[in-house]
Amino acid sequence: MTEPSPKSNLARFVEAAVHRLEQVDPELSTILENEYRRQSNVLTMVASSSIADPSALICEAMTSMNVTAEGYPGRRFHAGCRHIDEIEQLAIDRVKAVFGAQFANVQPMTASSANEVVMFSTLKPGDTLLGMDLDSGGHLTHGSKASISGQVFNAVGYGLDSNERLDYDQAHALAIEHKPKLIICGTTAYAREIDWARFRAIADEVGAYVLADITHIAGLVAAGIHSNPIDHAHFTTTCTHKQLFGGRGGLIMIGKDHDQPAHDEPDKTLAQVIQNRVFPYFQGAPNQSSIAAKARGMGFVGSEEFKAVARRIVDLSQALAAAFVDKGYRVITGGTDNHIVVVDVMQKGITGVNAEKALEDCGLVVNKNRIPFDKKSPFVTSGIRLGTNGLAIREMEPGDMVDCVEVIHDVLSHLEQSGDKEYRVDPGAAARAEAEVARLCALRPIRTYPPLQG
């Protein structure tokens, strides 16, 4: 990596900005410095997290934030958008190239808002949608009663079969029974590949649209490791920070159905309906710095370097799952096809929340997660969910996953639980874990971030 040019206005801007922050707001600057140190010194294994490329992060801090740009490239409601148009068009072109899409909208602020845009483009209040149950691995926006998707619409949920695999037969039967107008496929805690074509066949049988939410697996889809839903689903959504390593935000894409007339608005294509729903129906001026970060993220995702990262993600997750099985843990579905590993810790007499807290105290960051047919609440849970996105950026090896599981097992084996949210970890085990995490972080630093000083 070359040093920034001393003549670069951007480099001088960033240096001056950091200096000003340190001078005028040392309290906030110190907190941000501490967070940078924390991330360098822990192993982040939360499946919904990654380690963003610094070239994408810095785009979020650029002066493009100063521009109000309601509308779309070439059709803005404000002046001063020449370069903003270039940035957004670059993001659109890169998204389309990476995913093989015919249409892309890069303005959604989050994947959740992208999902909501699709729902309100295809459904009216009270209409039926079919999505994966939250307890089976679905997302809040797929019809949970805690979300607007489960309150405005009649949400019906499909789940897993007795082998903890996605129950396509149940999804088919529910579609026949309830005649949903929208079927959502995609998960947040399901470790196996999804059959997009099967969902499309179900949808075609009942006249429904298909929304594929690939938020968790977008990087694997882009790299060709997981099958691509773009021409099976009518709409494909994702966030850009989980596995695309860019800034935070959402995307909506359409493949071969982009010019298909909308069911309820036959004078408009699906692409036109989405454009109108994003702006002005749901959003005003977009976050142009976020769009710049998306453009940079897509540049990374389209590279050979990223393909190697994606392959490493799966290699590490499969090694991680195998290491847990070797230690006697029950891994949900018995393994993984993506970056997600869900482990039943209640089998060891430990709640997910206690495991999460105990491991975080030792520098291993995972998250509590409900498992199929869980009897514990979402605030307690019977499982933990782990992911390997961040570990892949550290260029960890499959053998390192054995070391990680050894640490996790040591901590959990020396955890005394006195209640669902009360526990104590043997100090000796905690000290061993902290030392091993420090060793692994030093051995496999975040290669794209400057090392800590002082």
Backbone torsions as a table, in degrees:
resi	resn	phi	psi	omega
1	MET	NA	126.9	-177.4
2	THR	-81.3	154.7	177.6
3	GLU	-72.9	148.6	178.6
4	PRO	-64.6	146.4	179.9
5	SER	-67.1	135.6	178.0
6	PRO	-64.8	-16.2	-179.9
7	LYS	-92.2	-3.9	-177.3
8	SER	-70.6	122.2	177.1
9	ASN	-64.4	-35.5	179.7
10	LEU	-65.2	-43.5	-179.7
11	ALA	-62.3	-41.9	179.6
12	ARG	-68.9	-34.8	178.1
13	PHE	-63.6	-46.8	-178.4
14	VAL	-63.5	-44.5	179.6
15	GLU	-61.5	-43.3	179.9
16	ALA	-66.9	-36.8	-179.3
17	ALA	-65.6	-44.5	179.0
18	VAL	-64.6	-41.6	179.4
19	HIS	-62.0	-43.2	179.8
20	ARG	-64.0	-42.0	178.2
21	LEU	-58.9	-45.1	-179.8
22	GLU	-62.8	-34.3	-176.9
23	GLN	-79.5	-44.1	-171.3
24	VAL	-94.0	-19.4	-179.1
25	ASP	-142.6	67.9	-177.7
26	PRO	-62.3	-28.2	179.3
27	GLU	-62.8	-51.4	179.1
28	LEU	-66.6	-40.9	179.2
29	SER	-58.1	-40.7	179.5
30	THR	-65.4	-41.3	178.6
31	ILE	-62.4	-44.4	179.3
32	LEU	-64.6	-39.0	176.4
33	GLU	-62.8	-41.6	178.9
34	ASN	-64.8	-36.8	178.3
35	GLU	-67.7	-38.5	176.4
36	TYR	-61.1	-43.1	178.6
37	ARG	-64.9	-42.3	-179.1
38	ARG	-59.0	-47.6	-177.8
39	GLN	-63.2	-32.0	178.4
40	SER	-71.9	-26.1	-171.3
41	ASN	-105.8	6.1	177.0
42	VAL	-126.2	162.1	173.7
43	LEU	-100.8	106.4	-178.9
44	THR	-81.8	112.9	-178.0
45	MET	-123.5	24.7	173.7
46	VAL	-77.1	124.4	-172.3
47	ALA	-64.2	-25.0	-179.1
48	SER	-92.0	12.6	179.6
49	SER	-119.1	163.2	171.7
50	SER	-150.9	-174.1	175.7
51	ILE	-117.2	103.2	-173.7
52	ALA	-64.8	145.3	176.2
53	ASP	-65.9	135.4	-177.8
54	PRO	-60.9	-28.7	178.6
55	SER	-68.2	-25.7	174.1
56	ALA	-81.6	-40.5	179.7
57	LEU	-58.8	-41.7	-175.1
58	ILE	-68.8	-25.5	176.5
59	CYS	-61.8	-30.5	179.5
60	GLU	-67.0	-17.8	-175.9
61	ALA	-106.1	14.0	-175.7
62	MET	-86.2	166.6	-176.2
63	THR	-71.3	-6.0	173.6
64	SER	-60.1	-21.7	176.1
65	MET	-59.3	-25.2	-175.2
66	ASN	-77.2	-9.4	-172.7
67	VAL	-97.9	130.6	171.3
68	THR	-90.5	125.4	-170.1
69	ALA	-139.1	54.9	176.7
70	GLU	-59.2	136.3	179.8
71	GLY	109.2	-157.0	-176.9
72	TYR	-129.8	165.7	-179.2
73	PRO	-50.1	127.4	-179.2
74	GLY	82.1	-6.8	-177.8
75	ARG	-140.1	60.3	-178.8
76	ARG	-96.0	159.0	176.5
77	PHE	-99.1	4.0	179.4
78	HIS	-137.2	154.1	176.3
79	ALA	-82.4	172.0	175.9
80	GLY	82.7	24.0	-172.6
81	CYS	-111.4	16.3	-176.1
82	ARG	-57.0	-51.9	-177.7
83	HIS	-76.8	-28.5	175.1
84	ILE	-62.4	-41.9	176.2
85	ASP	-60.0	-41.6	179.9
86	GLU	-62.5	-42.3	-179.9
87	ILE	-63.8	-48.5	-177.0
88	GLU	-66.0	-40.1	179.0
89	GLN	-65.4	-36.6	176.5
90	LEU	-62.6	-43.0	178.0
91	ALA	-61.6	-45.3	179.9
92	ILE	-60.3	-48.5	-177.5
93	ASP	-61.9	-40.2	-179.3
94	ARG	-69.6	-40.2	177.4
95	VAL	-60.7	-47.0	-179.4
96	LYS	-61.2	-40.9	-179.4
97	ALA	-67.9	-42.0	-176.6
98	VAL	-66.6	-42.1	-174.0
99	PHE	-102.3	-1.9	-178.6
100	GLY	70.4	30.8	-177.5
101	ALA	-87.7	155.4	173.9
102	GLN	-95.3	-19.0	-178.3
103	PHE	-145.1	142.7	175.4
104	ALA	-148.0	135.5	170.9
105	ASN	-114.8	122.3	-173.8
106	VAL	-105.1	10.3	-175.2
107	GLN	-87.9	-21.2	-178.6
108	PRO	-54.0	138.6	-177.0
109	MET	-73.0	-30.8	-179.2
110	THR	-145.9	167.8	173.5
111	ALA	-67.9	-34.1	177.5
112	SER	-61.9	-43.4	178.5
113	SER	-68.7	-32.3	175.2
114	ALA	-62.5	-43.1	177.3
115	ASN	-61.8	-42.1	-179.5
116	GLU	-64.9	-37.5	176.5
117	VAL	-58.9	-46.3	-179.8
118	VAL	-64.0	-42.7	-179.7
119	MET	-60.4	-46.8	-177.6
120	PHE	-78.7	-5.0	172.1
121	SER	-89.3	-19.3	-173.6
122	THR	-121.0	-14.0	-174.8
123	LEU	-127.2	153.7	168.2
124	LYS	-110.3	155.6	178.4
125	PRO	-50.3	131.4	-178.7
126	GLY	94.5	-16.0	176.7
127	ASP	-67.0	159.9	-175.6
128	THR	-96.5	134.2	170.3
129	LEU	-122.8	151.7	179.1
130	LEU	-119.6	119.4	-179.0
131	GLY	-140.3	171.7	-178.1
132	MET	-76.8	135.3	177.0
133	ASP	-55.5	142.3	176.8
134	LEU	-58.5	-41.5	-178.1
135	ASP	-68.7	-20.0	-179.9
136	SER	-92.3	-8.1	179.0
137	GLY	125.1	4.2	177.7
138	GLY	-76.1	179.4	-179.1
139	HIS	-107.7	159.3	178.4
140	LEU	-52.1	-40.3	-175.9
141	THR	-78.4	2.9	-180.0
142	HIS	-95.1	15.5	175.5
143	GLY	123.6	7.9	178.7
144	SER	-64.2	142.8	178.5
145	LYS	-65.7	-17.8	177.7
146	ALA	-78.1	-10.7	-175.9
147	SER	-111.7	159.6	175.9
148	ILE	-58.7	-29.0	-178.8
149	SER	-64.2	-28.3	-179.8
150	GLY	-97.2	-1.9	-179.7
151	GLN	-108.4	-38.3	180.0
152	VAL	-82.7	-32.2	-176.7
153	PHE	-112.3	160.5	175.4
154	ASN	-83.8	97.8	-173.8
155	ALA	-93.4	127.7	176.1
156	VAL	-115.5	136.4	-174.6
157	GLY	-113.9	136.0	169.9
158	TYR	-104.2	164.9	-174.9
159	GLY	-141.0	-141.0	-176.5
160	LEU	-110.9	158.1	175.7
161	ASP	-88.6	-172.7	-176.2
162	SER	-67.0	-15.9	176.8
163	ASN	-96.1	10.7	179.1
164	GLU	64.5	26.0	174.7
165	ARG	-104.2	153.5	-179.9
166	LEU	-55.2	128.5	-174.2
167	ASP	-91.9	87.3	-179.2
168	TYR	-66.2	-34.1	178.8
169	ASP	-64.1	-40.6	177.3
170	GLN	-65.4	-43.5	178.6
171	ALA	-59.1	-40.9	178.9
172	HIS	-64.6	-46.6	-179.0
173	ALA	-62.8	-41.5	179.6
174	LEU	-67.0	-36.2	177.8
175	ALA	-64.9	-42.3	178.1
176	ILE	-62.9	-40.4	-176.7
177	GLU	-72.7	-44.0	-169.5
178	HIS	-102.1	-12.1	179.0
179	LYS	50.1	59.8	179.5
180	PRO	-66.5	153.2	173.9
181	LYS	-89.8	-17.4	179.5
182	LEU	-140.8	132.0	174.3
183	ILE	-115.1	125.9	-179.1
184	ILE	-105.6	128.5	173.9
185	CYS	-125.8	149.3	-172.1
186	GLY	126.7	150.9	-170.0
187	THR	-141.1	173.3	173.3
188	THR	-119.4	-14.4	-176.5
189	ALA	-146.2	40.0	179.0
190	TYR	-121.9	125.0	-167.9
191	ALA	-95.4	8.1	-175.8
192	ARG	-115.6	158.5	-178.8
193	GLU	-67.5	147.7	-177.1
194	ILE	-104.5	138.2	179.2
195	ASP	-90.9	91.0	-177.0
196	TRP	-64.0	-40.1	-177.8
197	ALA	-61.2	-35.0	-179.6
198	ARG	-67.8	-39.3	177.0
199	PHE	-65.3	-38.8	179.7
200	ARG	-64.5	-39.2	178.7
201	ALA	-62.9	-41.1	177.5
202	ILE	-62.7	-45.2	-178.6
203	ALA	-63.5	-43.7	-180.0
204	ASP	-61.9	-33.0	-179.0
205	GLU	-66.1	-31.6	-177.2
206	VAL	-110.9	4.6	178.0
207	GLY	74.4	32.8	-177.9
208	ALA	-103.0	159.9	168.7
209	TYR	-85.7	158.2	174.9
210	VAL	-117.9	129.2	171.3
211	LEU	-112.0	118.2	175.2
212	ALA	-100.2	113.1	177.2
213	ASP	-95.9	103.6	-175.5
214	ILE	-103.8	24.1	-175.1
215	THR	-48.2	-44.6	-175.6
216	HIS	-78.7	-25.2	-171.3
217	ILE	-119.1	15.2	-173.9
218	ALA	-58.0	-38.3	179.7
219	GLY	-65.7	-40.1	179.1
220	LEU	-68.5	-35.7	175.8
221	VAL	-64.8	-47.0	-178.5
222	ALA	-61.4	-34.3	-178.4
223	ALA	-84.9	-3.1	179.4
224	GLY	80.9	13.0	-179.8
225	ILE	-85.8	-36.0	173.4
226	HIS	-108.4	146.6	179.4
227	SER	-59.6	150.3	-174.3
228	ASN	-98.3	126.3	-179.1
229	PRO	-86.6	-1.6	-164.3
230	ILE	-55.2	-35.4	-179.9
231	ASP	-103.3	2.1	172.7
232	HIS	-96.2	-44.1	178.3
233	ALA	-84.0	150.7	172.6
234	HIS	-72.9	-33.5	-179.3
235	PHE	-135.9	140.9	175.3
236	THR	-127.3	130.1	179.7
237	THR	-123.2	156.6	174.4
238	THR	-161.9	161.2	166.1
239	CYS	-92.2	173.1	-176.7
240	THR	-114.9	4.1	-177.4
241	HIS	-109.5	-23.8	-173.5
242	LYS	-69.0	-57.0	-175.8
243	GLN	-126.8	6.1	175.6
244	LEU	-104.3	-4.7	170.3
245	PHE	58.2	28.9	177.8
246	GLY	-109.6	-160.1	176.0
247	GLY	-72.4	172.4	-179.4
248	ARG	-82.4	134.4	178.5
249	GLY	168.3	-176.7	-178.7
250	GLY	-125.2	163.0	176.5
251	LEU	-135.2	146.9	169.1
252	ILE	-125.0	127.5	-177.9
253	MET	-128.4	152.2	174.5
254	ILE	-135.5	140.6	178.2
255	GLY	-96.9	-123.1	-173.3
256	LYS	-65.6	-16.4	-178.6
257	ASP	-89.5	9.2	-172.2
258	HIS	-60.1	-33.5	-177.8
259	ASP	-101.3	13.6	177.5
260	GLN	-73.0	135.2	177.5
261	PRO	-62.2	139.2	178.5
262	ALA	-71.4	144.3	-177.7
263	HIS	-56.8	-48.6	-174.6
264	ASP	-93.4	-9.4	178.1
265	GLU	-135.2	70.5	-172.4
266	PRO	-63.2	-13.9	176.9
267	ASP	-82.9	-2.7	179.5
268	LYS	-124.6	149.0	174.1
269	THR	-82.6	166.1	177.4
270	LEU	-59.2	-39.4	179.4
271	ALA	-63.0	-42.1	179.8
272	GLN	-65.6	-38.8	178.4
273	VAL	-62.6	-44.9	179.5
274	ILE	-62.5	-44.6	178.8
275	GLN	-55.4	-45.6	-177.5
276	ASN	-71.2	-28.8	179.9
277	ARG	-76.9	-37.1	177.9
278	VAL	-65.3	-54.1	175.3
279	PHE	-134.4	125.1	13.0
280	PRO	-103.1	5.9	-171.0
281	TYR	-65.0	-47.7	-175.4
282	PHE	-103.7	-36.0	-173.3
283	GLN	-128.1	157.0	170.8
284	GLY	-99.9	-124.8	-179.4
285	ALA	-65.9	132.5	179.9
286	PRO	-77.5	166.6	175.7
287	ASN	-86.0	99.1	-173.2
288	GLN	-70.6	-28.0	175.6
289	SER	-68.1	-37.7	175.7
290	SER	-63.9	-39.5	178.8
291	ILE	-66.0	-36.6	175.2
292	ALA	-62.4	-41.0	177.8
293	ALA	-65.1	-35.6	176.1
294	LYS	-64.4	-42.0	178.6
295	ALA	-60.5	-44.3	179.2
296	ARG	-66.5	-42.7	178.2
297	GLY	-58.2	-41.5	179.1
298	MET	-68.3	-30.2	174.4
299	GLY	-63.2	-40.4	177.3
300	PHE	-67.5	-45.1	-177.0
301	VAL	-62.5	-29.3	179.6
302	GLY	-81.7	3.1	-175.6
303	SER	-95.0	161.9	174.7
304	GLU	-66.5	-31.9	177.8
305	GLU	-58.0	-42.1	-179.0
306	PHE	-66.9	-38.5	179.5
307	LYS	-58.8	-37.1	177.3
308	ALA	-67.0	-38.9	176.8
309	VAL	-62.3	-44.3	-178.7
310	ALA	-63.0	-41.4	177.9
311	ARG	-63.9	-38.5	179.8
312	ARG	-66.3	-37.6	178.8
313	ILE	-54.1	-48.1	-177.8
314	VAL	-72.8	-40.3	177.6
315	ASP	-57.7	-42.4	-178.5
316	LEU	-70.3	-42.3	-177.9
317	SER	-65.6	-38.4	179.2
318	GLN	-69.3	-36.2	175.3
319	ALA	-67.6	-37.4	178.7
320	LEU	-64.0	-47.1	179.5
321	ALA	-61.2	-43.6	-179.8
322	ALA	-63.2	-37.5	179.9
323	ALA	-66.8	-38.3	176.2
324	PHE	-64.4	-43.7	178.7
325	VAL	-60.6	-41.8	179.6
326	ASP	-62.2	-27.0	179.2
327	LYS	-89.4	3.3	176.1
328	GLY	91.5	12.6	178.7
329	TYR	-88.3	151.0	174.8
330	ARG	-90.4	113.5	176.4
331	VAL	-93.1	126.5	-177.9
332	ILE	-61.1	132.8	-173.6
333	THR	69.4	-0.3	176.8
334	GLY	82.4	-1.5	-179.2
335	GLY	172.3	-151.3	-177.1
336	THR	-157.2	149.3	172.2
337	ASP	-110.6	-5.9	-177.4
338	ASN	-130.8	-143.2	-177.1
339	HIS	-93.2	-5.9	-170.5
340	ILE	-95.3	135.2	170.9
341	VAL	-130.1	120.8	178.4
342	VAL	-111.3	126.6	-173.5
343	VAL	-119.4	133.9	175.3
344	ASP	-82.9	106.0	178.3
345	VAL	-95.3	-15.0	177.5
346	MET	-65.0	-25.2	175.4
347	GLN	-59.5	-26.6	177.5
348	LYS	-95.6	7.3	179.4
349	GLY	79.9	22.8	-176.9
350	ILE	-124.3	136.4	175.6
351	THR	-79.1	158.4	179.4
352	GLY	-63.3	-39.3	-177.7
353	VAL	-66.8	-38.1	177.7
354	ASN	-68.1	-39.8	177.2
355	ALA	-62.6	-44.2	179.7
356	GLU	-57.8	-49.7	-176.7
357	LYS	-67.4	-41.9	-178.8
358	ALA	-64.4	-40.8	-179.6
359	LEU	-70.9	-38.6	178.6
360	GLU	-62.4	-38.8	178.5
361	ASP	-59.7	-23.3	-178.8
362	CYS	-101.4	3.4	176.5
363	GLY	96.3	11.2	176.6
364	LEU	-112.3	112.6	-172.8
365	VAL	-102.0	109.6	176.6
366	VAL	-126.0	-177.2	173.9
367	ASN	-134.0	145.0	174.7
368	LYS	-62.8	146.6	-177.6
369	ASN	-154.6	138.6	174.5
370	ARG	-69.3	149.3	177.2
371	ILE	-111.9	165.4	-179.6
372	PRO	-53.1	132.4	177.5
373	PHE	64.5	30.4	-178.0
374	ASP	-67.5	138.2	177.6
375	LYS	-99.4	-8.1	178.3
376	LYS	-88.5	155.4	-179.2
377	SER	-72.8	164.4	177.3
378	PRO	-62.5	-17.9	179.3
379	PHE	-89.8	-6.3	179.9
380	VAL	-119.6	-61.6	176.2
381	THR	66.0	161.8	177.6
382	SER	-108.3	0.9	-176.2
383	GLY	-139.2	174.1	171.0
384	ILE	-128.0	148.6	177.8
385	ARG	-114.5	132.9	179.4
386	LEU	-124.9	154.7	176.7
387	GLY	-142.9	162.3	-171.9
388	THR	-117.7	13.5	179.9
389	ASN	-58.8	-51.8	-178.3
390	GLY	-67.3	-34.3	179.5
391	LEU	-67.2	-33.2	178.2
392	ALA	-66.9	-37.1	177.3
393	ILE	-65.7	-30.9	175.1
394	ARG	-75.7	-2.0	-179.1
395	GLU	59.0	39.8	174.8
396	MET	-68.7	159.9	-179.4
397	GLU	-110.1	158.7	178.3
398	PRO	-53.0	-35.3	177.9
399	GLY	-63.4	-29.0	177.4
400	ASP	-66.3	-25.9	179.3
401	MET	-67.2	-33.8	175.2
402	VAL	-62.5	-41.8	178.4
403	ASP	-64.5	-41.2	179.0
404	CYS	-61.6	-44.3	-179.7
405	VAL	-67.9	-34.4	175.5
406	GLU	-58.9	-43.3	179.3
407	VAL	-65.3	-48.2	179.9
408	ILE	-58.8	-45.1	-179.1
409	HIS	-64.0	-39.3	179.5
410	ASP	-62.6	-44.4	179.7
411	VAL	-65.0	-49.3	-176.4
412	LEU	-68.4	-30.0	178.6
413	SER	-72.0	-19.5	179.6
414	HIS	-113.0	26.3	177.3
415	LEU	-102.1	122.1	176.0
416	GLU	-101.7	116.0	-176.3
417	GLN	-97.5	124.4	178.8
418	SER	-107.4	-6.2	177.9
419	GLY	-171.8	171.5	-178.1
420	ASP	-57.0	-29.1	-179.5
421	LYS	-125.7	19.2	179.3
422	GLU	-125.9	136.6	-178.3
423	TYR	-161.2	170.2	173.5
424	ARG	-145.0	135.0	177.3
425	VAL	-108.1	133.9	177.2
426	ASP	-54.3	127.4	-177.1
427	PRO	-57.2	-35.0	179.4
428	GLY	-64.7	-42.2	178.2
429	ALA	-66.2	-39.9	178.6
430	ALA	-63.2	-42.3	179.5
431	ALA	-64.5	-41.2	177.9
432	ARG	-62.3	-41.9	-178.8
433	ALA	-65.3	-44.6	179.7
434	GLU	-61.2	-40.1	179.6
435	ALA	-66.6	-40.5	-179.3
436	GLU	-70.0	-38.3	176.4
437	VAL	-63.6	-42.3	177.7
438	ALA	-60.7	-40.1	179.1
439	ARG	-64.0	-45.2	-178.5
440	LEU	-66.6	-38.8	178.4
441	CYS	-65.4	-37.3	177.7
442	ALA	-71.0	-37.6	-179.9
443	LEU	-70.7	-37.9	-177.8
444	ARG	-125.0	73.2	-179.5
445	PRO	-69.7	165.3	174.0
446	ILE	-69.9	105.3	-166.4
447	ARG	-66.5	-24.5	-177.5
448	THR	-92.5	-3.7	-179.4
449	TYR	-107.9	138.9	176.8
450	PRO	-59.4	142.3	179.8
451	PRO	-65.1	155.7	179.5
452	LEU	-66.7	146.7	174.0
453	GLN	-128.1	143.0	177.1
454	GLY	75.3	NA	NA
